[in-house]
Amino acid sequence: MIRPQIPSEVEEYRDVRWHRDEQNRVETTIQAERFIERVGFASCLLDSRRTGPSLYIAVCGRRDAVLPRNVQKDPETSQTWFLKDDVLRRGKVLYGKLSRGKTMFVAPRMIPYWNALWGVNRRREKSLSSPARAILRVLRKEWEMGTADLRSESAVHDRKTFTLAIDELQAAMLVVPTEVIYEPRFTYLWGLAKERFPEQLTQTVDRATALREVARCFLDGAGLTLPGELARVTGLSRPDAGLGNRALVKEGHAVMLSQGTYQLANLDFRNIV
């Protein structure tokens, strides 16, 4: 599929906002957290073949970064992975496999909107699969638990079933990885999202507001969004992405250049750098 051509001025704007330049490379955990807070949400290891802010691209400091075939021996991939581990461990931003299985970071300021769109509250927990509910019950008693112990305690012994259930709970904004351990063997520790982000996950936000703010967050970093771009980056449906972008047009924050193409209203591409 041929990607629509993005104007060079927009690419340069994104270079600055998404740290796709050598001058603003992300090298430390603090810089990674500041990057995520600035962009609002970001992928972990996506490269230039897909659009949107990415920690990997910010670590590389170039817009054309592509993951090599042998990622185990690539220093930039390794640095991104270790930064991810530190960010996860510190718990200042949310990390997990979220909507449509997208592994992402979400800044605290964006968590209430993400939760309004994809979160599952107590009243709706019956919609979860039975393995997911079993895992959730255990974590509400034990607070934090490694993968092997959690499989045993929840009686979800099948590895594939457990993985699908954990992914389901992450997408529902109920469970997050809280630690990654490599010795004596690789495993994640899992905990309740509300224990890490109690204030953000108890805020009440209506769906229309959440769609608008997610669209605003992406457009502020992208400068201009093409048809389907917001949906691909966030996991929103195209109709929902359109609702969010049109709400920005209504308030004067964006202008619609053509069907599905929106630009920041106050952006002068002649003065972006």
KEMARTI-845053 format. One record per atom (N, C-alpha, C): atom name; x negated, y negated, z; residue number from 0. Coordinates in steps of 0.2 Angstrom, whole numbers. Atoms other than C-alpha are relative to their C-alpha. Example, Ala and Ser with C-alpha at 12.3 -4.5 7.8 and 13.67 -1.06 7.14 Angstrom:
<nodes>
NODE  atome     xx     yy     zz  num
NODE      N     -4      6      0    0
NODE     CA    -62     22     39    0
NODE      C     -4     -6      0    0
NODE      N      4      6     -1    1
NODE     CA    -68      5     36    1
NODE      C      4     -5      3    1
</nodes>
This chain:
<nodes>
NODE  atome     xx     yy     zz  num
NODE      N     -4      6      0    0
NODE     CA      0      0      0    0
NODE      C     -4     -6      0    0
NODE      N      4      6      0    1
NODE     CA     -7    -17     -5    1
NODE      C      3     -5      5    1
NODE      N     -2      5     -5    2
NODE     CA     -7    -30      9    2
NODE      C      0     -6     -3    2
NODE      N     -1      7      2    3
NODE     CA     -1    -47      5    3
NODE      C     -6     -4      1    3
NODE      N      6      4     -1    4
NODE     CA    -15    -59      3    4
NODE      C      1     -6      5    4
NODE      N      0      5     -5    5
NODE     CA    -18    -70     18    5
NODE      C     -4     -6     -2    5
NODE      N      4      6      2    6
NODE     CA    -24    -88     14    6
NODE      C     -6      0      4    6
NODE      N      6      0     -3    7
NODE     CA    -42    -91     18    7
NODE      C      0     -4      7    7
NODE      N     -1      4     -6    8
NODE     CA    -37   -105     30    8
NODE      C      3      3      6    8
NODE      N     -4     -4     -5    9
NODE     CA    -26    -93     40    9
NODE      C     -5      5      3    9
NODE      N      5     -5     -3   10
NODE     CA    -40    -80     41   10
NODE      C     -5     -4      4   10
NODE      N      5      4     -4   11
NODE     CA    -52    -94     48   11
NODE      C      3     -1      7   11
NODE      N     -3      2     -6   12
NODE     CA    -39    -99     61   12
NODE      C      0      7      4   12
NODE      N      0     -7     -4   13
NODE     CA    -37    -80     66   13
NODE      C     -7      2      2   13
NODE      N      7     -1     -2   14
NODE     CA    -56    -79     67   14
NODE      C     -1     -3      7   14
NODE      N      1      4     -7   15
NODE     CA    -56    -92     81   15
NODE      C      4      3      5   15
NODE      N     -4     -2     -5   16
NODE     CA    -41    -86     90   16
NODE      C     -1      7      2   16
NODE      N      0     -8     -2   17
NODE     CA    -44    -67     89   17
NODE      C     -8      2      1   17
NODE      N      7     -1     -1   18
NODE     CA    -63    -69     92   18
NODE      C     -3      4     -5   18
NODE      N      3     -4      5   19
NODE     CA    -68    -62     75   19
NODE      C     -6     -4     -3   19
NODE      N      6      3      2   20
NODE     CA    -84    -72     74   20
NODE      C     -5      1      5   20
NODE      N      6     -1     -4   21
NODE     CA   -101    -70     81   21
NODE      C     -1     -4      6   21
NODE      N      1      5     -6   22
NODE     CA   -101    -85     92   22
NODE      C      5      2      6   22
NODE      N     -5     -1     -6   23
NODE     CA    -86    -79    102   23
NODE      C      1      8      1   23
NODE      N      0     -7     -1   24
NODE     CA    -90    -60    103   24
NODE      C      1      1      7   24
NODE      N     -1     -3     -6   25
NODE     CA    -84    -51    118   25
NODE      C     -5      5      2   25
NODE      N      6     -4     -2   26
NODE     CA    -98    -44    128   26
NODE      C      1      3      7   26
NODE      N     -1     -2     -7   27
NODE     CA    -92    -42    146   27
NODE      C      7      1      2   27
NODE      N     -7     -2     -2   28
NODE     CA    -77    -36    156   28
NODE      C      4     -7      1   28
NODE      N     -3      6     -2   29
NODE     CA    -73    -54    162   29
NODE      C      2     -3     -7   29
NODE      N     -1      3      6   30
NODE     CA    -74    -60    144   30
NODE      C      6      4     -4   30
NODE      N     -5     -4      3   31
NODE     CA    -63    -45    138   31
NODE      C      7     -2      4   31
NODE      N     -6      2     -3   32
NODE     CA    -50    -50    151   32
NODE      C      3     -7     -2   32
NODE      N     -2      7      2   33
NODE     CA    -50    -68    146   33
NODE      C      3      0     -7   33
NODE      N     -2     -1      7   34
NODE     CA    -48    -63    128   34
NODE      C      7      3      0   34
NODE      N     -7     -3      0   35
NODE     CA    -33    -52    132   35
NODE      C      5     -5      3   35
NODE      N     -5      5     -2   36
NODE     CA    -25    -66    142   36
NODE      C      1     -6     -5   36
NODE      N     -1      6      5   37
NODE     CA    -28    -79    128   37
NODE      C      5      3     -5   37
NODE      N     -4     -2      6   38
NODE     CA    -20    -68    114   38
NODE      C      6      3      3   38
NODE      N     -6     -2     -3   39
NODE     CA     -7    -61    126   39
NODE      C      1      8      0   39
NODE      N      0     -7      1   40
NODE     CA     -8    -43    119   40
NODE      C     -5      2     -5   40
NODE      N      5     -2      5   41
NODE     CA    -21    -34    109   41
NODE      C     -1      8      0   41
NODE      N      2     -8      0   42
NODE     CA    -25    -16    103   42
NODE      C     -7      1      3   42
NODE      N      7     -2     -2   43
NODE     CA    -40     -7    109   43
NODE      C     -5      1     -5   43
NODE      N      5     -2      5   44
NODE     CA    -49      1     95   44
NODE      C      2      0     -8   44
NODE      N     -2      1      7   45
NODE     CA    -40     -4     79   45
NODE      C     -5     -5     -3   45
NODE      N      5      4      4   46
NODE     CA    -51    -11     65   46
NODE      C      3     -4     -5   46
NODE      N     -2      5      5   47
NODE     CA    -49    -23     51   47
NODE      C      5      3     -5   47
NODE      N     -5     -3      5   48
NODE     CA    -38    -11     41   48
NODE      C      7     -1      2   48
NODE      N     -6      2     -3   49
NODE     CA    -24    -16     52   49
NODE      C      0     -7      3   49
NODE      N      0      7     -2   50
NODE     CA    -19    -33     57   50
NODE      C      2     -1      8   50
NODE      N     -1      2     -8   51
NODE     CA    -18    -41     75   51
NODE      C     -6      0      4   51
NODE      N      5      1     -5   52
NODE     CA    -29    -45     89   52
NODE      C     -3      7      2   52
NODE      N      3     -7     -2   53
NODE     CA    -41    -30     94   53
NODE      C     -6     -1      4   53
NODE      N      6      0     -5   54
NODE     CA    -54    -28    108   54
NODE      C     -6      2     -4   54
NODE      N      6     -3      4   55
NODE     CA    -65    -18     96   55
NODE      C     -2     -6     -5   55
NODE      N      2      5      4   56
NODE     CA    -65    -32     83   56
NODE      C     -3     -6      3   56
NODE      N      3      5     -4   57
NODE     CA    -68    -45     96   57
NODE      C     -7      2      3   57
NODE      N      7     -2     -2   58
NODE     CA    -83    -35    102   58
NODE      C     -5      0     -6   58
NODE      N      4      0      6   59
NODE     CA    -90    -33     84   59
NODE      C     -1     -8     -2   59
NODE      N      1      7      1   60
NODE     CA    -87    -52     82   60
NODE      C      0     -1     -8   60
NODE      N      0      1      8   61
NODE     CA    -83    -50     63   61
NODE      C      7      2     -2   61
NODE      N     -7     -2      2   62
NODE     CA    -66    -49     54   62
NODE      C      0      6     -4   62
NODE      N      0     -6      4   63
NODE     CA    -71    -35     43   63
NODE      C     -3      7      3   63
NODE      N      2     -5     -3   64
NODE     CA    -76    -23     56   64
NODE      C      4      7     -1   64
NODE      N     -3     -7      2   65
NODE     CA    -72     -4     52   65
NODE      C     -3      5      4   65
NODE      N      2     -5     -4   66
NODE     CA    -73     10     64   66
NODE      C     -4      5     -4   66
NODE      N      4     -5      4   67
NODE     CA    -87     22     58   67
NODE      C      3      7      1   67
NODE      N     -3     -7     -1   68
NODE     CA    -83     41     56   68
NODE      C     -3      3      6   68
NODE      N      3     -3     -6   69
NODE     CA    -95     46     70   69
NODE      C      0     -6      5   69
NODE      N     -1      6     -5   70
NODE     CA    -88     34     83   70
NODE      C     -5      2      7   70
NODE      N      4     -2     -6   71
NODE     CA    -98     44     97   71
NODE      C     -7     -4      0   71
NODE      N      7      2      0   72
NODE     CA   -115     37     91   72
NODE      C      0     -8     -2   72
NODE      N     -1      7      2   73
NODE     CA   -108     19     87   73
NODE      C     -1     -4      6   73
NODE      N      1      4     -7   74
NODE     CA   -114      6    100   74
NODE      C      6     -5      1   74
NODE      N     -5      5     -1   75
NODE     CA   -100     -6     96   75
NODE      C      7      4      3   75
NODE      N     -5     -4     -2   76
NODE     CA    -87      8     98   76
NODE      C     -1      2      8   76
NODE      N      1     -1     -7   77
NODE     CA    -95     13    114   77
NODE      C      1     -5      5   77
NODE      N      0      6     -4   78
NODE     CA    -96     -4    121   78
NODE      C      8     -2      1   78
NODE      N     -7      1     -1   79
NODE     CA    -77     -6    118   79
NODE      C      3      4      4   79
NODE      N     -3     -5     -4   80
NODE     CA    -73     10    126   80
NODE      C     -2     -1      8   80
NODE      N      2      1     -7   81
NODE     CA    -83      6    142   81
NODE      C      3     -7      3   81
NODE      N     -4      6     -3   82
NODE     CA    -75    -12    143   82
NODE      C      7      2      1   82
NODE      N     -7     -3     -1   83
NODE     CA    -58     -3    141   83
NODE      C      0      3      7   83
NODE      N      0     -4     -6   84
NODE     CA    -63      8    156   84
NODE      C      0     -5      6   84
NODE      N      1      5     -6   85
NODE     CA    -68     -7    167   85
NODE      C      6     -4      0   85
NODE      N     -6      4      0   86
NODE     CA    -53    -17    162   86
NODE      C      6      4      3   86
NODE      N     -5     -5     -3   87
NODE     CA    -41     -2    166   87
NODE      C     -2      0      8   87
NODE      N      2     -1     -7   88
NODE     CA    -51      0    183   88
NODE      C      2     -6      4   88
NODE      N     -1      6     -4   89
NODE     CA    -49    -18    188   89
NODE      C      7     -2      1   89
NODE      N     -8      1     -1   90
NODE     CA    -30    -18    185   90
NODE      C      2     -7     -1   90
NODE      N     -2      7      1   91
NODE     CA    -29    -37    180   91
NODE      C      4     -1     -6   91
NODE      N     -4      0      6   92
NODE     CA    -21    -33    163   92
NODE      C      3      7      0   92
NODE      N     -3     -6      1   93
NODE     CA     -9    -19    159   93
NODE      C     -3      4     -6   93
NODE      N      2     -4      5   94
NODE     CA    -16     -5    148   94
NODE      C      4      6      0   94
NODE      N     -3     -7      1   95
NODE     CA     -7     10    141   95
NODE      C      2      1     -7   95
NODE      N     -3     -2      7   96
NODE     CA      1     19    126   96
NODE      C      7     -3      0   96
NODE      N     -6      3      0   97
NODE     CA     16      8    123   97
NODE      C      5      1     -5   97
NODE      N     -5     -2      5   98
NODE     CA     30      6    110   98
NODE      C     -3      3     -6   98
NODE      N      2     -4      5   99
NODE     CA     28     18     96   99
NODE      C     -7      3      0   99
NODE      N      6     -3     -2  100
NODE     CA     13     25    104  100
NODE      C     -6     -4     -1  100
NODE      N      6      4      1  101
NODE     CA      2     10    102  101
NODE      C     -4     -1      6  101
NODE      N      4      1     -6  102
NODE     CA    -12      9    114  102
NODE      C     -2     -7      0  102
NODE      N      1      7      0  103
NODE     CA    -13     -9    119  103
NODE      C     -1     -2      7  103
NODE      N      1      3     -6  104
NODE     CA    -18    -21    133  104
NODE      C      6     -6     -1  104
NODE      N     -5      6     -1  105
NODE     CA     -4    -34    139  105
NODE      C     -2     -4      5  105
NODE      N      1      4     -5  106
NODE     CA     -8    -49    148  106
NODE      C      5     -1      5  106
NODE      N     -5      1     -5  107
NODE     CA      1    -52    165  107
NODE      C      6     -5     -3  107
NODE      N     -6      5      2  108
NODE     CA     11    -67    157  108
NODE      C      5      3     -5  108
NODE      N     -5     -3      5  109
NODE     CA     18    -56    144  109
NODE      C      3      6      2  109
NODE      N     -3     -6     -2  110
NODE     CA     23    -41    154  110
NODE      C      7      0      1  110
NODE      N     -7      0     -1  111
NODE     CA     40    -47    159  111
NODE      C      4      0     -7  111
NODE      N     -3      0      7  112
NODE     CA     44    -49    140  112
NODE      C      0      7     -3  112
NODE      N      1     -7      2  113
NODE     CA     37    -32    136  113
NODE      C      5      4      3  113
NODE      N     -5     -5     -4  114
NODE     CA     47    -24    150  114
NODE      C      7     -1     -2  114
NODE      N     -7      2      2  115
NODE     CA     63    -33    144  115
NODE      C      2      4     -6  115
NODE      N     -1     -3      7  116
NODE     CA     61    -25    127  116
NODE      C      0      8      0  116
NODE      N      1     -7      0  117
NODE     CA     55     -8    131  117
NODE      C      0      4      7  117
NODE      N      0     -3     -7  118
NODE     CA     56     -5    150  118
NODE      C      6      4      1  118
NODE      N     -6     -4     -2  119
NODE     CA     67      8    158  119
NODE      C      1     -1      7  119
NODE      N     -1      1     -8  120
NODE     CA     75      3    175  120
NODE      C      3      6      3  120
NODE      N     -3     -5     -4  121
NODE     CA     82     14    188  121
NODE      C      6      3     -3  121
NODE      N     -6     -3      2  122
NODE     CA     99     15    181  122
NODE      C      0      4     -7  122
NODE      N      0     -4      7  123
NODE     CA     93     21    164  123
NODE      C     -5      6      0  123
NODE      N      5     -6      0  124
NODE     CA     80     34    170  124
NODE      C      3      7     -2  124
NODE      N     -3     -7      2  125
NODE     CA     93     48    166  125
NODE      C     -2      1     -7  125
NODE      N      2      0      7  126
NODE     CA     88     44    148  126
NODE      C     -7      3     -1  126
NODE      N      6     -3      1  127
NODE     CA     71     50    151  127
NODE      C      0      8      0  127
NODE      N      0     -7      1  128
NODE     CA     66     68    147  128
NODE      C     -1      3      7  128
NODE      N      1     -4     -7  129
NODE     CA     66     81    162  129
NODE      C     -7      0      2  129
NODE      N      7      1     -3  130
NODE     CA     47     82    162  130
NODE      C     -2     -6      2  130
NODE      N      2      6     -2  131
NODE     CA     45     64    162  131
NODE      C      3     -2      7  131
NODE      N     -3      1     -6  132
NODE     CA     57     63    177  132
NODE      C     -3      3      6  132
NODE      N      3     -4     -5  133
NODE     CA     48     77    186  133
NODE      C     -7     -4      2  133
NODE      N      7      4     -1  134
NODE     CA     31     67    184  134
NODE      C      1     -6      4  134
NODE      N     -1      6     -3  135
NODE     CA     39     51    190  135
NODE      C      2      1      7  135
NODE      N     -2     -1     -7  136
NODE     CA     46     59    206  136
NODE      C     -6      2      4  136
NODE      N      6     -2     -3  137
NODE     CA     29     66    210  137
NODE      C     -4     -7      2  137
NODE      N      4      6     -1  138
NODE     CA     20     49    208  138
NODE      C      4     -5      5  138
NODE      N     -4      4     -5  139
NODE     CA     34     40    218  139
NODE      C     -2      2      7  139
NODE      N      2     -2     -7  140
NODE     CA     28     51    233  140
NODE      C     -7      0      1  140
NODE      N      7      0     -1  141
NODE     CA     10     52    230  141
NODE      C     -4     -6     -2  141
NODE      N      3      6      2  142
NODE     CA      6     35    222  142
NODE      C     -5      0     -5  142
NODE      N      5     -1      5  143
NODE     CA     -9     40    212  143
NODE      C     -2      7      0  143
NODE      N      2     -7      1  144
NODE     CA    -14     57    205  144
NODE      C     -4      1     -6  144
NODE      N      3     -1      6  145
NODE     CA    -26     64    193  145
NODE      C      4      5     -5  145
NODE      N     -4     -3      5  146
NODE     CA    -20     73    177  146
NODE      C      1      7      2  146
NODE      N     -1     -7     -2  147
NODE     CA    -23     91    183  147
NODE      C      5      1      6  147
NODE      N     -4     -1     -6  148
NODE     CA    -15     89    200  148
NODE      C      7     -2     -2  148
NODE      N     -7      3      1  149
NODE     CA      0     79    193  149
NODE      C      3      6     -5  149
NODE      N     -3     -5      4  150
NODE     CA      3     93    180  150
NODE      C      2      6      5  150
NODE      N     -2     -6     -5  151
NODE     CA      3    106    195  151
NODE      C      6     -2      4  151
NODE      N     -6      2     -5  152
NODE     CA     14     96    207  152
NODE      C      6     -1     -4  152
NODE      N     -6      2      4  153
NODE     CA     26     91    193  153
NODE      C      3      7     -3  153
NODE      N     -2     -6      3  154
NODE     CA     27    109    187  154
NODE      C      1     -1     -8  154
NODE      N      1      1      7  155
NODE     CA     24    102    169  155
NODE      C     -6      3     -2  155
NODE      N      6     -3      1  156
NODE     CA     11    115    165  156
NODE      C     -2      0     -7  156
NODE      N      2      0      7  157
NODE     CA     11    115    146  157
NODE      C     -3     -7     -1  157
NODE      N      4      6      1  158
NODE     CA     -2    102    141  158
NODE      C      3     -5     -5  158
NODE      N     -3      4      5  159
NODE     CA      7     96    125  159
NODE      C      6     -4      3  159
NODE      N     -6      3     -3  160
NODE     CA     23     93    135  160
NODE      C     -1     -5      5  160
NODE      N      2      5     -5  161
NODE     CA     14     84    149  161
NODE      C     -2     -6     -3  161
NODE      N      2      5      3  162
NODE     CA      6     73    137  162
NODE      C      5     -5     -3  162
NODE      N     -6      4      3  163
NODE     CA     22     68    128  163
NODE      C      4     -3      6  163
NODE      N     -4      3     -5  164
NODE     CA     30     65    145  164
NODE      C     -4     -6      3  164
NODE      N      4      5     -2  165
NODE     CA     16     54    151  165
NODE      C      0     -6     -5  165
NODE      N     -1      5      5  166
NODE     CA     17     44    134  166
NODE      C      6     -3      1  166
NODE      N     -6      3     -1  167
NODE     CA     35     42    137  167
NODE      C      1     -5      6  167
NODE      N      0      4     -6  168
NODE     CA     33     35    154  168
NODE      C     -4     -6     -1  168
NODE      N      4      6      2  169
NODE     CA     19     23    148  169
NODE      C      5     -5     -4  169
NODE      N     -4      4      5  170
NODE     CA     31     17    134  170
NODE      C      6     -4      4  170
NODE      N     -6      3     -4  171
NODE     CA     45     14    147  171
NODE      C     -3     -5      5  171
NODE      N      3      5     -4  172
NODE     CA     33      3    157  172
NODE      C      1      3      8  172
NODE      N      0     -3     -6  173
NODE     CA     34     15    172  173
NODE      C     -6      3      3  173
NODE      N      7     -3     -2  174
NODE     CA     17     23    173  174
NODE      C     -6     -3     -4  174
NODE      N      6      2      4  175
NODE     CA      0     17    169  175
NODE      C     -6      4      3  175
NODE      N      7     -3     -3  176
NODE     CA    -18     24    170  176
NODE      C     -3     -5      4  176
NODE      N      3      4     -5  177
NODE     CA    -27     17    185  177
NODE      C     -7      1      0  177
NODE      N      7     -2      0  178
NODE     CA    -44     25    183  178
NODE      C     -2      5     -5  178
NODE      N      2     -5      5  179
NODE     CA    -54     35    171  179
NODE      C     -6      3      4  179
NODE      N      5     -4     -3  180
NODE     CA    -66     48    178  180
NODE      C     -4      5     -5  180
NODE      N      4     -4      5  181
NODE     CA    -80     57    168  181
NODE      C     -3      6      4  181
NODE      N      3     -5     -4  182
NODE     CA    -88     68    182  182
NODE      C      4      3      5  182
NODE      N      3     -6      4  183
NODE     CA    -86     83    185  183
NODE      C      3      1     -7  183
NODE      N     -3     -1      7  184
NODE     CA    -74     82    170  184
NODE      C      4     -6     -1  184
NODE      N     -4      6      2  185
NODE     CA    -65     69    160  185
NODE      C      7      0      2  185
NODE      N     -7      0     -1  186
NODE     CA    -48     64    167  186
NODE      C      2     -7      2  186
NODE      N     -3      7     -2  187
NODE     CA    -37     49    170  187
NODE      C      4      1      7  187
NODE      N     -4      1     -6  188
NODE     CA    -29     44    187  188
NODE      C      6     -4     -2  188
NODE      N     -7      3      2  189
NODE     CA    -10     39    185  189
NODE      C      3     -3      6  189
NODE      N     -4      4     -5  190
NODE     CA      0     27    195  190
NODE      C      6     -3     -2  190
NODE      N     -6      4      2  191
NODE     CA     16     17    195  191
NODE      C     -2     -7     -2  191
NODE      N      1      6      2  192
NODE     CA     16      2    185  192
NODE      C      2     -6      5  192
NODE      N     -3      5     -5  193
NODE     CA     26     -8    198  193
NODE      C     -5     -1      6  193
NODE      N      5      1     -6  194
NODE     CA     12     -5    211  194
NODE      C     -5     -5     -2  194
NODE      N      5      4      2  195
NODE     CA      0    -14    200  195
NODE      C      3     -7     -2  195
NODE      N     -3      7      2  196
NODE     CA     12    -28    193  196
NODE      C      7     -1      3  196
NODE      N     -7      0     -3  197
NODE     CA     26    -29    205  197
NODE      C      4     -7     -2  197
NODE      N     -3      7      1  198
NODE     CA     29    -48    202  198
NODE      C      3      0     -8  198
NODE      N     -2      0      7  199
NODE     CA     30    -46    183  199
NODE      C      5      5     -2  199
NODE      N     -5     -5      2  200
NODE     CA     40    -30    182  200
NODE      C      7     -1      4  200
NODE      N     -7      1     -4  201
NODE     CA     54    -37    194  201
NODE      C      3     -6     -3  201
NODE      N     -3      6      3  202
NODE     CA     57    -52    184  202
NODE      C      6      2     -5  202
NODE      N     -6     -1      4  203
NODE     CA     74    -53    175  203
NODE      C     -1     -5     -6  203
NODE      N      1      3      7  204
NODE     CA     72    -58    156  204
NODE      C      5      3     -5  204
NODE      N     -5     -3      5  205
NODE     CA     86    -57    143  205
NODE      C     -4      2     -6  205
NODE      N      3     -3      6  206
NODE     CA     82    -48    127  206
NODE      C     -2     -6     -5  206
NODE      N      2      5      5  207
NODE     CA     83    -64    116  207
NODE      C     -6     -4      2  207
NODE      N      6      3     -2  208
NODE     CA     71    -73    126  208
NODE      C     -7      4     -1  208
NODE      N      6     -5      1  209
NODE     CA     59    -58    126  209
NODE      C     -2      0     -7  209
NODE      N      1      0      7  210
NODE     CA     60    -57    107  210
NODE      C     -4     -7     -2  210
NODE      N      3      7      2  211
NODE     CA     56    -76    105  211
NODE      C     -7     -1      3  211
NODE      N      7      2     -3  212
NODE     CA     41    -76    117  212
NODE      C     -5      5     -2  212
NODE      N      5     -5      4  213
NODE     CA     33    -60    109  213
NODE      C     -1     -3     -6  213
NODE      N      2      3      7  214
NODE     CA     35    -68     92  214
NODE      C     -4     -7      1  214
NODE      N      4      6     -1  215
NODE     CA     28    -85     99  215
NODE      C     -7      2      2  215
NODE      N      7     -2     -2  216
NODE     CA     13    -76    107  216
NODE      C     -4      2     -6  216
NODE      N      3     -3      6  217
NODE     CA      9    -67     90  217
NODE      C     -2     -6     -4  217
NODE      N      0      6      4  218
NODE     CA     12    -83     80  218
NODE      C     -6     -5      2  218
NODE      N      5      5     -3  219
NODE     CA      1    -94     91  219
NODE      C     -7      3     -2  219
NODE      N      7     -3      1  220
NODE     CA    -14    -82     88  220
NODE      C     -1      1     -8  220
NODE      N      1     -2      7  221
NODE     CA    -10    -78     70  221
NODE      C      0     -6     -5  221
NODE      N     -1      6      4  222
NODE     CA     -5    -96     63  222
NODE      C      5      1     -5  222
NODE      N     -5     -1      5  223
NODE     CA      6    -88     50  223
NODE      C      1      8      0  223
NODE      N     -2     -7      0  224
NODE     CA     15    -71     50  224
NODE      C      3      2     -7  224
NODE      N     -3     -2      6  225
NODE     CA     19    -62     34  225
NODE      C      6      5      1  225
NODE      N     -5     -5     -1  226
NODE     CA     34    -50     31  226
NODE      C     -2      6      3  226
NODE      N      2     -7     -3  227
NODE     CA     33    -35     43  227
NODE      C     -6      0      4  227
NODE      N      7      0     -3  228
NODE     CA     17    -41     51  228
NODE      C      2      1      8  228
NODE      N     -2      0     -7  229
NODE     CA     25    -44     69  229
NODE      C      2      6      2  229
NODE      N     -3     -7     -1  230
NODE     CA     34    -28     68  230
NODE      C     -5      5      1  230
NODE      N      6     -5      0  231
NODE     CA     18    -18     64  231
NODE      C     -4     -1      6  231
NODE      N      5      1     -5  232
NODE     CA      8    -26     77  232
NODE      C      3      2      7  232
NODE      N     -3     -1     -7  233
NODE     CA     20    -25     92  233
NODE      C      5      7      1  233
NODE      N     -4     -6     -1  234
NODE     CA     31    -10     88  234
NODE      C      8     -2      0  234
NODE      N     -7      3      1  235
NODE     CA     47    -21     86  235
NODE      C      3      3     -7  235
NODE      N     -4     -2      6  236
NODE     CA     60    -16     73  236
NODE      C     -1     -7     -5  236
NODE      N      0      6      4  237
NODE     CA     60    -28     58  237
NODE      C      5     -5      1  237
NODE      N     -5      4     -2  238
NODE     CA     77    -35     62  238
NODE      C     -2     -4      7  238
NODE      N      2      3     -6  239
NODE     CA     71    -39     80  239
NODE      C     -6     -5     -1  239
NODE      N      6      5      1  240
NODE     CA     55    -47     74  240
NODE      C      3     -6     -3  240
NODE      N     -4      6      3  241
NODE     CA     66    -58     63  241
NODE      C      3     -4      4  241
NODE      N     -4      4     -5  242
NODE     CA     77    -63     77  242
NODE      C     -5     -4      4  242
NODE      N      5      3     -4  243
NODE     CA     61    -68     87  243
NODE      C     -3     -6     -4  243
NODE      N      2      5      4  244
NODE     CA     54    -78     73  244
NODE      C      5     -6     -2  244
NODE      N     -5      5      1  245
NODE     CA     70    -87     69  245
NODE      C      2     -4      6  245
NODE      N     -1      4     -6  246
NODE     CA     72    -92     87  246
NODE      C     -5     -6      0  246
NODE      N      5      5      0  247
NODE     CA     55   -101     85  247
NODE      C      1     -6     -5  247
NODE      N     -2      5      5  248
NODE     CA     61   -110     70  248
NODE      C      6     -5      2  248
NODE      N     -6      3     -3  249
NODE     CA     77   -115     79  249
NODE      C     -3     -6      5  249
NODE      N      2      5     -5  250
NODE     CA     67   -124     93  250
NODE      C     -6     -4     -3  250
NODE      N      5      5      3  251
NODE     CA     55   -132     81  251
NODE      C     -8      3      0  251
NODE      N      6     -3     -1  252
NODE     CA     40   -121     85  252
NODE      C     -3      3     -6  252
NODE      N      2     -3      6  253
NODE     CA     39   -113     68  253
NODE      C      4     -2     -6  253
NODE      N     -4      1      6  254
NODE     CA     44   -116     50  254
NODE      C      0      6     -4  254
NODE      N     -1     -5      4  255
NODE     CA     50   -103     38  255
NODE      C     -2     -2     -7  255
NODE      N      2      2      6  256
NODE     CA     40   -104     22  256
NODE      C      4      4     -6  256
NODE      N     -4     -4      5  257
NODE     CA     49    -90     13  257
NODE      C      3      6      5  257
NODE      N     -3     -6     -4  258
NODE     CA     59    -74     18  258
NODE      C     -5      4      4  258
NODE      N      5     -4     -4  259
NODE     CA     49    -66     32  259
NODE      C     -6     -3      2  259
NODE      N      6      3     -1  260
NODE     CA     35    -78     32  260
NODE      C      1     -7      4  260
NODE      N     -1      5     -4  261
NODE     CA     33    -90     46  261
NODE      C     -7     -3      2  261
NODE      N      6      3     -2  262
NODE     CA     20   -103     51  262
NODE      C      1     -5      6  262
NODE      N     -1      5     -5  263
NODE     CA     17   -114     66  263
NODE      C      1     -6     -3  263
NODE      N     -3      6      2  264
NODE     CA     26   -130     64  264
NODE      C     -6     -6      0  264
NODE      N      5      5     -1  265
NODE     CA     11   -141     70  265
NODE      C     -7      2     -2  265
NODE      N      7     -2      2  266
NODE     CA     -3   -132     62  266
NODE      C     -2     -3     -6  266
NODE      N      3      3      6  267
NODE     CA    -14   -142     50  267
NODE      C     -6      4     -1  267
NODE      N      5     -5      1  268
NODE     CA    -25   -129     42  268
NODE      C     -7     -4     -2  268
NODE      N      6      4      1  269
NODE     CA    -37   -143     37  269
NODE      C     -5     -1      6  269
NODE      N      4      2     -6  270
NODE     CA    -43   -145     55  270
NODE      C      0      6      5  270
NODE      N      0     -6     -5  271
NODE     CA    -43   -127     62  271
NODE      C     -6      2      3  271
NODE      N      6     -2     -3  272
NODE     CA    -61   -126     66  272
NODE      C     -4     -7      1  272
</nodes>
